[in-house]
């Protein structure tokens, strides 16, 4: 069939109509420019839009287009008859595409039934609910919808919807919560803690820092406040030094009111999008330790001089007869006594230093382990909950013991509970205790570990194995410090510091529904990740020597030589069992070594394979690996020693994978 052609008369009619519309538009624009007609200019995401206003509609149109809420008029079936520009901005869709579409297409699928009920209910009464709207660009917006019927409208069944964007309110609430947590940490920490801007001006300071300086040093230059010096007398300039490297445990001298104090200073820059936005500075006062070391040295020198004097007197006394012998015996007794006194005092002072500043059995010198020890010293003196993460065998319990030994609760025992060692029926009684007759076999009242650890520290190992039904009870203890025994009604209050540990990905368990989200947030206040042995191979020789000496002494053997072939084989292995597996391998090696040379009997050439029960998807494995590398590099995405360099990826490729796998830096 041929296409029907328009007649000449039809073309003339259309041309006349088009000329009339152009003339009308030009007259309207001229009237707006000369002020003859009022107009409303509204700023939108697409630019400025001009609405002409006249007659009785003028005040209502101004109100609708300038209000902060979205305003929508719906037909009975949900068709959008009218909306203001604010609603189009909320759903990030051009205004022309919104009018005439169904309102239901912008409602999240999970909230469709709620919105349907609101439409049915609004005929009787106004309805208001929080609903999630689907916005453009694949995003969503949390809103407050208020639906009411238009009883006197020209179109039967029409409705009015007022939309309030709650996204900004939620962001403000999150920022307030973060600020509250930061303030709490600054008030509790015993170290001198500062947050500076990129130019070195102090913008936040801990309560302990304010006490040392006797003033609030906010908005002052850090270097002008302290005038720090290196031990050799050269000046320490924060901005100059931090450009060279991250500062960890740098010894400096601070002079205040004519008194010198010795500090250990650590500083890290805050980097966002490869730009330094601030500097975090932590200072630990080691003046007492330095004084103790000086007293030890002076005491040692004095006693050595005294021993030398008595030895000289003994040499003179030997030249005489009986009198000389008696003097010699008396001198020997005094020398022995002085030596014993010297050794006792040396051992006492060294033990004092070790208890206060070392972490026994945490062995190594790698950067990853030094960072763990730095975080231990940061958090130990507070009562903040700590979550220790890491693979099995990395030494999470040693970290927990180090935190306890440096805390104010060190005079009490560290109480330990392995959540995976008890059945779901017994773990509640183990943690919270039970009353007599609470269950079959409960013949007497029993105190739980929380009561035993009142005033001390409770270490919850394998926290990821805690049954879901007990997690709410644990959350209550963390929040309020109170609970009831199994079978009891009396509320018991305790003051217990919690340190938890797990080798599971608790964030993934939250997504699967196996771990409570609120408990996860409560535990994850101050996480410490223990690096696996394969990521700190520079510590391997130190660990091997330590374990070989320890095991040889226990077995009465003398194994002193570790061949290069053995050390190379140990370095090449993946160590899925980490330090615990290394100790077991070395114990078998010592048992099978008949001479002074260590003989390795385990076959360590096979590549590491995951357990058969681990059925993670390739995407999940990739996500875990990227997160692990980011944590090791302190979330440094690009540049030297960054995650992109370690993974062998371009910066843009790594950022694209992070967006796809929804990897975000924790706040």
C-alpha positions as CSV (number, residue, x, y, z in Angstrom):
1,X,0.0,0.0,0.0
2,X,1.4,3.4,-1.0
3,X,1.8,6.0,1.6
4,X,-0.9,8.7,1.5
5,X,0.5,12.1,0.5
6,X,-0.6,15.3,2.2
7,X,-2.4,17.9,0.2
8,X,-1.1,21.4,-0.4
9,X,-3.9,22.7,1.8
10,X,-2.8,20.4,4.7
11,X,0.8,21.6,4.4
12,X,-0.3,25.3,4.5
13,X,-2.5,24.6,7.5
14,X,0.4,23.0,9.5
15,X,2.8,25.8,8.5
16,X,0.3,28.4,9.7
17,X,-0.1,26.5,13.0
18,X,3.7,26.3,13.5
19,X,4.1,30.1,12.7
20,X,1.4,30.8,15.3
21,X,3.2,28.8,18.1
22,X,6.5,30.5,17.3
23,X,4.9,33.9,17.5
24,X,3.2,33.1,20.8
25,X,6.5,31.8,22.3
26,X,8.3,35.0,21.2
27,X,5.7,37.2,22.7
28,X,5.8,35.2,26.0
29,X,9.6,35.5,26.1
30,X,9.5,39.2,25.4
31,X,6.8,39.7,28.1
32,X,9.0,37.8,30.6
33,X,12.0,39.9,29.8
34,X,10.1,43.2,30.0
35,X,8.4,42.2,33.3
36,X,4.9,42.2,31.8
37,X,4.4,38.5,32.8
38,X,5.7,36.9,36.0
39,X,8.0,33.9,35.6
40,X,9.6,31.4,38.0
41,X,13.1,30.2,37.3
42,X,13.9,26.8,39.0
43,X,17.4,25.3,39.1
44,X,17.5,21.7,38.1
45,X,20.1,19.0,37.5
46,X,19.6,19.7,33.8
47,X,19.9,23.5,34.0
48,X,17.5,26.3,34.7
49,X,13.8,25.8,33.8
50,X,11.4,28.8,33.3
51,X,7.7,28.5,34.3
52,X,5.3,31.4,33.4
53,X,2.9,32.3,36.2
54,X,-0.4,34.1,35.9
55,X,-3.8,34.4,37.4
56,X,-4.9,32.5,40.5
57,X,-2.4,29.6,39.9
58,X,0.6,31.9,40.5
59,X,1.0,31.6,44.4
60,X,0.4,27.9,44.3
61,X,2.9,27.2,41.5
62,X,5.6,29.2,43.3
63,X,5.0,27.3,46.5
64,X,5.1,23.9,44.7
65,X,8.2,24.6,42.6
66,X,10.2,26.1,45.5
67,X,9.4,23.6,48.3
68,X,12.1,21.1,49.3
69,X,9.8,18.1,49.0
70,X,8.7,16.4,45.8
71,X,5.0,17.0,44.9
72,X,3.1,14.6,42.6
73,X,-0.5,14.3,41.5
74,X,-1.6,10.8,40.5
75,X,-4.6,9.4,38.7
76,X,-6.5,6.5,40.2
77,X,-4.3,3.9,38.4
78,X,-1.1,5.6,39.5
79,X,-0.4,7.6,36.4
80,X,1.6,10.8,37.2
81,X,-0.5,13.8,36.0
82,X,1.8,16.4,37.5
83,X,5.0,16.7,39.5
84,X,7.4,19.5,40.5
85,X,11.1,19.6,39.5
86,X,12.1,18.6,43.1
87,X,10.5,15.1,42.6
88,X,12.3,14.7,39.2
89,X,15.6,15.6,40.9
90,X,15.0,13.0,43.7
91,X,14.6,10.1,41.2
92,X,17.2,11.6,38.9
93,X,15.0,11.5,35.8
94,X,14.1,14.3,33.4
95,X,10.8,16.0,34.2
96,X,9.4,15.3,30.7
97,X,9.9,11.6,31.1
98,X,8.3,11.5,34.5
99,X,4.9,13.1,33.7
100,X,2.7,10.5,32.1
101,X,4.6,7.5,33.5
102,X,3.3,5.2,36.3
103,X,4.4,6.1,39.8
104,X,4.8,2.4,40.6
105,X,7.8,2.1,38.3
106,X,9.8,4.2,40.8
107,X,8.9,2.1,43.8
108,X,11.4,-0.6,44.9
109,X,10.1,-4.1,44.2
110,X,10.2,-5.0,47.9
111,X,8.0,-2.0,48.7
112,X,5.4,-2.4,45.9
113,X,2.8,-4.2,48.2
114,X,3.2,-1.5,50.8
115,X,2.6,1.3,48.2
116,X,-0.5,-0.6,46.9
117,X,-1.9,-0.7,50.4
118,X,-1.2,3.0,50.9
119,X,-3.2,3.8,47.7
120,X,-6.1,1.8,48.9
121,X,-5.9,3.3,52.4
122,X,-5.6,7.0,51.4
123,X,-9.3,7.1,50.3
124,X,-10.1,6.8,54.0
125,X,-7.2,8.6,55.7
126,X,-3.8,10.1,54.9
127,X,-1.0,7.5,54.8
128,X,2.7,8.1,55.5
129,X,5.5,5.5,55.3
130,X,9.3,5.2,54.6
131,X,9.8,3.7,51.2
132,X,12.8,3.2,48.9
133,X,12.5,4.8,45.4
134,X,14.4,3.6,42.4
135,X,16.4,6.5,40.9
136,X,18.2,6.9,37.7
137,X,21.8,5.8,37.1
138,X,21.0,2.5,38.9
139,X,20.8,4.2,42.3
140,X,18.1,4.3,45.0
141,X,16.8,6.9,47.4
142,X,15.2,6.4,50.9
143,X,12.2,8.7,51.1
144,X,9.2,9.5,53.3
145,X,5.9,9.2,51.2
146,X,2.7,10.9,52.3
147,X,-0.4,9.9,50.2
148,X,-3.8,11.7,50.4
149,X,-6.9,11.7,48.2
150,X,-7.9,14.8,46.3
151,X,-11.7,14.9,47.1
152,X,-12.6,18.0,45.0
153,X,-10.4,17.3,42.0
154,X,-11.8,17.3,38.4
155,X,-10.5,13.7,37.9
156,X,-12.2,11.1,40.1
157,X,-9.9,9.0,42.3
158,X,-6.9,11.3,41.9
159,X,-4.3,11.5,44.7
160,X,-1.6,13.8,46.0
161,X,1.8,12.4,47.0
162,X,4.4,14.4,49.0
163,X,8.0,12.9,48.8
164,X,10.7,13.8,51.4
165,X,14.3,12.7,50.6
166,X,15.8,11.1,53.8
167,X,19.2,10.4,52.3
168,X,20.8,13.6,53.7
169,X,19.2,13.0,57.1
170,X,20.8,9.5,57.2
171,X,24.2,10.8,56.2
172,X,24.0,13.4,59.0
173,X,23.1,10.7,61.5
174,X,26.1,8.5,60.3
175,X,28.5,11.5,60.5
176,X,27.2,12.3,64.1
177,X,27.8,8.7,65.1
178,X,31.4,8.7,63.7
179,X,32.1,12.0,65.5
180,X,30.8,10.6,68.8
181,X,33.0,7.5,68.5
182,X,36.1,9.6,67.6
183,X,35.5,11.9,70.6
184,X,35.1,8.8,72.9
185,X,38.4,7.4,71.7
186,X,40.2,10.8,72.2
187,X,38.9,11.0,75.7
188,X,39.8,7.5,76.7
189,X,43.3,7.0,75.2
190,X,46.3,7.5,77.5
191,X,48.6,8.3,74.6
192,X,49.0,11.9,73.3
193,X,46.8,11.7,70.2
194,X,46.5,14.4,67.5
195,X,44.8,14.9,64.2
196,X,46.4,17.6,62.0
197,X,45.4,19.0,58.7
198,X,47.7,18.7,55.6
199,X,49.6,21.8,56.7
200,X,50.4,20.5,60.1
201,X,47.9,22.5,62.1
202,X,46.3,20.6,65.0
203,X,42.5,20.2,64.6
204,X,41.8,17.5,67.3
205,X,43.7,16.5,70.4
206,X,43.1,13.8,73.0
207,X,42.3,14.6,76.6
208,X,45.7,13.3,77.7
209,X,47.5,15.7,75.3
210,X,45.5,18.7,76.7
211,X,46.5,17.7,80.2
212,X,50.2,17.6,79.3
213,X,50.1,21.0,77.6
214,X,47.7,22.6,80.1
215,X,45.8,24.1,77.2
216,X,43.8,23.1,74.1
217,X,46.2,23.4,71.2
218,X,43.6,23.5,68.4
219,X,44.5,25.5,65.3
220,X,48.1,25.8,66.4
221,X,51.1,24.5,64.3
222,X,52.2,21.1,65.7
223,X,55.9,22.0,65.4
224,X,55.2,25.3,67.1
225,X,53.5,23.6,70.0
226,X,56.2,21.0,70.8
227,X,59.6,22.1,69.2
228,X,60.7,18.5,69.3
229,X,64.3,17.5,69.0
230,X,66.0,14.2,68.0
231,X,68.2,12.7,70.8
232,X,71.3,14.2,69.0
233,X,69.8,17.7,69.3
234,X,68.8,18.2,65.7
235,X,65.2,19.6,65.2
236,X,62.3,17.3,64.3
237,X,59.9,18.8,61.7
238,X,56.7,16.8,61.3
239,X,55.9,17.8,57.7
240,X,59.5,17.3,56.5
241,X,59.9,13.9,58.1
242,X,56.5,12.5,57.0
243,X,57.2,13.3,53.3
244,X,60.1,10.8,53.5
245,X,58.3,7.8,55.1
246,X,55.6,6.8,57.5
247,X,56.9,7.4,61.1
248,X,56.8,4.5,63.5
249,X,58.4,4.6,67.0
250,X,60.7,7.6,66.3
251,X,62.4,8.7,69.6
252,X,62.2,12.5,70.2
253,X,62.8,14.9,73.1
254,X,60.2,17.4,74.4
255,X,61.1,20.2,76.8
256,X,58.2,21.6,78.9
257,X,58.8,24.1,81.7
258,X,62.5,23.3,81.7
259,X,62.0,19.5,82.1
260,X,63.0,17.1,79.3
261,X,60.7,14.2,78.4
262,X,61.4,11.3,76.0
263,X,58.7,10.4,73.5
264,X,58.1,7.7,70.9
265,X,56.3,9.3,68.0
266,X,54.3,7.6,65.2
267,X,52.6,9.4,62.4
268,X,50.6,8.4,59.3
269,X,49.0,10.6,56.6
270,X,45.3,10.4,55.9
271,X,45.0,9.9,52.1
272,X,41.8,10.2,50.1
273,X,41.9,9.9,46.3
274,X,45.7,10.1,46.4
275,X,45.6,13.4,48.2
276,X,46.9,13.9,51.8
277,X,44.0,15.5,53.7
278,X,45.4,15.2,57.2
279,X,48.0,13.5,59.6
280,X,47.4,11.3,62.6
281,X,50.1,11.6,65.3
282,X,50.4,9.3,68.3
283,X,53.0,10.0,71.0
284,X,53.9,7.6,73.9
285,X,55.8,9.0,76.9
286,X,58.8,6.7,77.6
287,X,60.6,9.0,80.1
288,X,60.1,6.5,83.0
289,X,61.5,3.7,80.9
290,X,64.6,5.7,79.9
291,X,65.1,6.7,83.6
292,X,64.8,3.0,84.6
293,X,67.4,2.0,82.0
294,X,69.8,4.8,83.3
295,X,69.3,3.7,86.9
296,X,70.1,0.1,85.8
297,X,73.3,1.2,84.1
298,X,74.4,3.3,87.0
299,X,73.7,0.5,89.5
300,X,75.6,-1.9,87.3
301,X,78.6,0.4,87.1
302,X,78.7,1.1,90.8
303,X,78.6,-2.6,91.7
304,X,81.2,-3.5,89.1
305,X,83.5,-0.9,90.6
306,X,82.8,-2.3,94.1
307,X,83.6,-5.8,92.9
308,X,86.8,-4.6,91.3
309,X,87.9,-2.9,94.6
310,X,87.1,-6.1,96.6
311,X,89.0,-8.2,94.1
312,X,92.0,-6.0,94.4
313,X,91.8,-6.2,98.2
314,X,91.6,-10.0,97.9
315,X,94.8,-10.1,95.8
316,X,96.7,-8.1,98.5
317,X,95.2,-10.3,101.3
318,X,96.4,-13.5,99.7
319,X,100.0,-12.4,100.3
320,X,99.5,-12.6,104.1
321,X,99.1,-15.8,106.0
322,X,96.1,-16.7,108.1
323,X,95.0,-13.1,108.5
324,X,95.1,-12.8,104.7
325,X,93.1,-16.0,104.3
326,X,90.4,-14.7,106.7
327,X,90.3,-11.4,104.9
328,X,90.1,-13.2,101.5
329,X,87.2,-15.5,102.7
330,X,85.4,-12.4,104.0
331,X,86.0,-10.6,100.8
332,X,84.8,-13.6,98.7
333,X,81.6,-13.8,100.8
334,X,81.1,-10.0,100.2
335,X,81.9,-10.4,96.5
336,X,79.4,-13.2,96.1
337,X,76.8,-11.2,97.9
338,X,77.4,-8.2,95.8
339,X,77.2,-10.3,92.6
340,X,73.9,-11.8,93.7
341,X,72.6,-8.4,94.4
342,X,73.8,-7.1,91.0
343,X,72.1,-10.0,89.2
344,X,68.9,-9.7,91.2
345,X,68.6,-6.0,90.5
346,X,69.5,-6.5,86.8
347,X,66.9,-9.2,86.5
348,X,64.3,-7.2,88.3
349,X,64.8,-4.0,86.3
350,X,64.9,-6.0,83.0
351,X,61.7,-7.8,83.9
352,X,60.0,-4.5,84.7
353,X,61.0,-3.2,81.2
354,X,59.9,-6.4,79.5
355,X,56.5,-6.4,81.2
356,X,55.9,-2.8,80.3
357,X,57.2,-2.5,76.8
358,X,57.6,-6.0,75.2
359,X,55.2,-8.7,74.0
360,X,56.5,-12.0,75.0
361,X,56.3,-14.8,72.4
362,X,55.2,-12.5,69.6
363,X,58.3,-12.9,67.6
364,X,59.4,-11.1,64.4
365,X,60.6,-7.9,62.9
366,X,58.4,-7.5,59.7
367,X,56.5,-4.3,59.0
368,X,53.2,-6.2,59.2
369,X,54.0,-7.5,62.7
370,X,55.4,-4.1,63.8
371,X,52.1,-2.5,62.8
372,X,50.2,-5.1,64.9
373,X,52.4,-4.3,67.9
374,X,51.8,-0.6,67.3
375,X,48.0,-1.1,67.4
376,X,48.3,-3.3,70.5
377,X,50.1,-0.4,72.4
378,X,47.4,2.0,71.0
379,X,44.4,0.2,72.4
380,X,45.7,-1.8,75.4
381,X,45.3,0.9,78.1
382,X,41.6,1.5,77.2
383,X,38.5,-0.7,77.8
384,X,37.5,-0.6,74.1
385,X,36.3,-3.9,72.6
386,X,38.9,-5.5,70.3
387,X,38.3,-7.9,67.4
388,X,41.4,-9.9,66.3
389,X,41.2,-11.3,62.8
390,X,43.5,-13.7,61.1
391,X,43.9,-17.2,59.7
392,X,44.2,-20.2,62.0
393,X,47.6,-20.6,63.7
394,X,48.7,-16.9,63.2
395,X,48.8,-16.2,67.0
396,X,45.6,-14.4,67.7
397,X,45.6,-15.6,71.3
398,X,49.1,-14.1,71.8
399,X,47.8,-10.8,70.6
400,X,44.9,-11.0,73.2
401,X,47.4,-11.8,76.0
402,X,49.6,-8.9,75.0
403,X,46.7,-6.5,75.1
404,X,45.7,-7.8,78.5
405,X,49.2,-7.7,79.9
406,X,49.6,-4.0,78.9
407,X,46.1,-3.0,80.2
408,X,45.0,-1.7,83.6
409,X,43.5,-5.1,84.3
410,X,46.8,-7.0,84.0
411,X,46.8,-7.9,87.8
412,X,43.8,-10.2,87.1
413,X,43.9,-13.3,85.0
414,X,42.9,-13.4,81.3
415,X,39.7,-15.5,81.2
416,X,39.4,-17.5,77.9
417,X,36.5,-19.2,76.2
418,X,36.7,-21.1,73.0
419,X,33.2,-20.8,71.5
420,X,33.8,-23.7,69.1
421,X,34.7,-26.1,71.9
422,X,31.2,-26.4,73.4
423,X,27.9,-27.5,72.0
424,X,25.0,-25.0,71.6
425,X,23.4,-26.4,74.7
426,X,26.4,-25.9,76.9
427,X,27.9,-22.6,75.7
428,X,25.2,-20.5,77.3
429,X,25.9,-22.1,80.7
430,X,29.6,-21.7,80.1
431,X,29.4,-18.0,79.4
432,X,26.6,-16.8,81.7
433,X,26.4,-19.6,84.3
434,X,23.2,-21.4,85.6
435,X,21.1,-21.7,88.7
436,X,20.5,-25.0,90.5
437,X,17.8,-27.0,88.7
438,X,18.0,-24.9,85.5
439,X,18.3,-28.1,83.4
440,X,18.8,-31.9,84.0
441,X,22.1,-32.4,85.8
442,X,22.3,-28.9,87.2
443,X,22.7,-30.0,90.8
444,X,24.4,-26.7,92.0
445,X,24.7,-23.1,91.0
446,X,27.6,-22.4,88.6
447,X,29.2,-19.0,87.8
448,X,29.7,-18.2,84.1
449,X,32.9,-16.9,82.6
450,X,31.5,-13.3,82.5
451,X,31.2,-13.3,86.3
452,X,34.7,-14.9,86.7
453,X,36.1,-12.1,84.4
454,X,34.3,-9.3,86.3
455,X,37.0,-6.5,86.6
456,X,39.3,-8.5,84.2
457,X,39.5,-9.4,80.5
458,X,37.4,-12.1,78.7
459,X,38.9,-13.6,75.5
460,X,36.1,-15.0,73.2
461,X,38.0,-17.2,70.8
462,X,36.3,-18.4,67.6
463,X,33.5,-15.9,68.1
464,X,32.1,-16.8,64.7
465,X,31.0,-20.2,66.0
466,X,28.7,-18.6,68.6
467,X,25.1,-19.9,68.0
468,X,22.8,-17.2,66.5
469,X,20.3,-17.5,69.4
470,X,23.0,-16.5,72.0
471,X,24.3,-13.5,70.0
472,X,21.5,-11.2,71.2
473,X,22.4,-12.1,74.8
474,X,26.1,-11.3,74.2
475,X,25.1,-8.0,72.5
476,X,23.2,-7.0,75.7
477,X,26.3,-7.7,77.8
478,X,28.5,-5.6,75.4
479,X,26.0,-2.7,75.5
480,X,24.7,-2.7,79.0
481,X,27.1,-4.9,81.0
482,X,24.3,-7.1,82.4
483,X,22.7,-10.5,81.9
484,X,20.8,-13.3,83.8
485,X,22.1,-16.8,84.6
486,X,20.4,-19.7,82.8
487,X,17.3,-20.5,84.8
488,X,17.6,-17.3,86.9
489,X,15.6,-14.0,87.0
490,X,18.1,-11.7,88.8
491,X,20.0,-9.3,86.6
492,X,23.8,-9.4,87.2
493,X,26.0,-6.4,86.2
494,X,29.7,-7.0,85.4
495,X,32.6,-4.8,84.3
496,X,34.3,-7.0,81.7
497,X,36.6,-6.0,78.9
498,X,35.9,-8.1,75.7
499,X,38.6,-9.3,73.3
500,X,37.1,-11.5,70.5
501,X,38.9,-13.5,67.8
502,X,37.9,-15.3,64.6
503,X,39.3,-16.8,61.4
504,X,36.0,-16.3,59.6
505,X,34.8,-13.4,57.4
506,X,32.1,-12.1,59.8
507,X,31.0,-9.5,57.3
508,X,30.2,-12.3,54.8
509,X,28.5,-14.3,57.6
510,X,26.2,-11.3,58.3
511,X,25.2,-11.3,54.6
512,X,24.4,-15.0,54.9
513,X,22.3,-14.5,58.0
514,X,24.7,-16.6,60.2
515,X,25.8,-13.6,62.3
516,X,23.9,-10.6,63.7
517,X,24.7,-7.3,62.0
518,X,24.4,-5.3,65.2
519,X,26.7,-7.6,67.1
520,X,29.2,-7.4,64.2
521,X,29.2,-3.5,64.4
522,X,29.6,-3.7,68.2
523,X,32.6,-6.0,68.0
524,X,34.3,-4.3,65.0
525,X,35.2,-1.1,66.9
526,X,39.0,-1.7,66.8
527,X,40.0,-4.6,64.5
528,X,43.5,-6.0,64.5
529,X,44.5,-8.3,61.6
530,X,47.3,-10.8,62.3
531,X,49.2,-11.3,59.1
532,X,49.6,-14.9,57.8
533,X,53.1,-16.4,57.9
534,X,53.4,-16.4,54.1
535,X,53.1,-12.6,54.1
536,X,55.9,-12.1,56.6
537,X,58.6,-14.6,55.4
538,X,61.3,-12.2,56.7
539,X,60.3,-13.4,60.2
540,X,60.8,-17.0,59.2
541,X,64.6,-17.3,60.2
542,X,63.9,-15.7,63.6
543,X,60.9,-18.1,64.3
544,X,62.8,-21.2,63.1
545,X,65.8,-20.4,65.5
546,X,63.4,-19.7,68.4
547,X,61.4,-22.9,68.0
548,X,64.4,-25.1,67.3
549,X,66.2,-23.9,70.5
550,X,62.9,-24.2,72.5
551,X,62.1,-27.8,71.3
552,X,65.8,-29.0,71.5
553,X,66.0,-27.8,75.2
554,X,62.8,-29.6,76.0
555,X,64.0,-32.9,74.4
556,X,67.5,-32.7,75.8
557,X,69.1,-32.4,72.3
558,X,71.6,-29.9,70.8
559,X,70.5,-28.8,67.3
560,X,72.5,-25.7,66.3
561,X,72.9,-25.8,62.5
562,X,70.0,-25.1,60.1
563,X,71.2,-25.9,56.5
564,X,70.3,-23.5,53.7
565,X,68.4,-26.2,51.9
566,X,66.1,-26.6,54.9
567,X,65.6,-22.8,55.2
568,X,64.9,-22.5,51.5
569,X,62.3,-25.3,51.6
570,X,60.6,-23.6,54.6
571,X,60.5,-20.3,52.7
572,X,59.0,-21.9,49.5
573,X,56.1,-23.5,51.4
574,X,52.7,-21.7,51.6
575,X,52.1,-22.5,55.4
576,X,48.3,-22.9,55.4
577,X,48.6,-23.7,59.2
578,X,50.8,-20.6,59.8
579,X,53.1,-20.4,62.9
580,X,51.3,-23.4,64.6
581,X,52.1,-25.6,61.6
582,X,55.7,-24.3,61.5
583,X,56.2,-25.3,65.2
584,X,54.8,-28.8,64.5
585,X,57.0,-29.3,61.4
586,X,60.1,-28.2,63.4
587,X,59.3,-30.5,66.3
588,X,59.2,-33.5,64.0
589,X,62.4,-32.3,62.4
590,X,64.2,-32.1,65.9
591,X,62.9,-35.5,66.8
592,X,64.4,-37.0,63.6
593,X,67.7,-35.1,63.9
594,X,70.5,-37.2,65.5
595,X,73.3,-34.6,65.3
596,X,73.7,-30.9,65.5
597,X,72.3,-30.4,62.0
598,X,68.5,-30.0,61.6
599,X,67.0,-32.7,59.4
600,X,63.6,-31.9,57.7
601,X,61.4,-34.9,57.3
602,X,58.1,-33.3,56.1
603,X,57.4,-33.1,52.4
604,X,56.8,-29.3,51.8
605,X,56.9,-29.2,48.0
606,X,53.2,-29.7,47.4
607,X,51.3,-26.4,46.8
608,X,48.8,-25.3,49.3
609,X,45.2,-26.4,48.7
610,X,42.1,-25.1,50.4
611,X,40.1,-27.5,52.5
612,X,37.4,-29.5,50.6
613,X,34.7,-27.9,52.7
614,X,35.6,-24.4,51.4
615,X,33.3,-24.0,48.4
616,X,33.7,-20.2,47.8
617,X,32.9,-18.9,44.3
618,X,35.8,-17.4,42.2
619,X,34.3,-14.0,42.7
620,X,34.2,-14.4,46.5
621,X,37.9,-15.6,46.6
622,X,38.9,-12.6,44.4
623,X,37.0,-10.2,46.7
624,X,38.7,-11.7,49.9
625,X,42.1,-11.6,48.3
626,X,41.8,-7.9,47.2
627,X,40.5,-6.9,50.7
628,X,43.4,-8.8,52.3
629,X,46.0,-6.9,50.2
630,X,44.3,-3.6,50.8
631,X,44.4,-4.1,54.6
632,X,48.1,-5.0,54.4
633,X,48.8,-1.8,52.5
634,X,46.5,0.3,54.8
635,X,44.1,0.7,51.8
636,X,46.7,2.4,49.6
637,X,45.3,1.7,46.1
638,X,48.1,3.1,43.8
639,X,51.7,4.2,43.9
640,X,54.8,2.4,45.4
641,X,54.1,-0.6,47.6
642,X,50.4,-0.2,46.9
643,X,47.7,-2.8,46.4
644,X,47.7,-2.3,42.6
645,X,51.4,-2.9,42.5
646,X,51.2,-6.1,44.6
647,X,48.3,-7.5,42.6
648,X,49.9,-6.6,39.3
649,X,47.0,-4.5,38.1
650,X,46.6,-1.0,36.8
651,X,45.1,1.5,39.2
652,X,42.0,2.0,37.0
653,X,41.5,-1.8,36.7
654,X,41.8,-2.3,40.5
655,X,39.2,0.5,41.2
656,X,36.9,-1.1,38.6
657,X,37.1,-4.5,40.3
658,X,36.5,-2.8,43.7
659,X,33.3,-1.2,42.4
660,X,32.1,-4.4,40.9
661,X,32.8,-6.5,44.0
662,X,31.4,-3.7,46.3
663,X,34.7,-3.3,48.2
664,X,34.7,-0.1,50.3
665,X,37.2,1.2,52.8
666,X,35.8,0.8,56.3
667,X,35.1,4.1,58.1
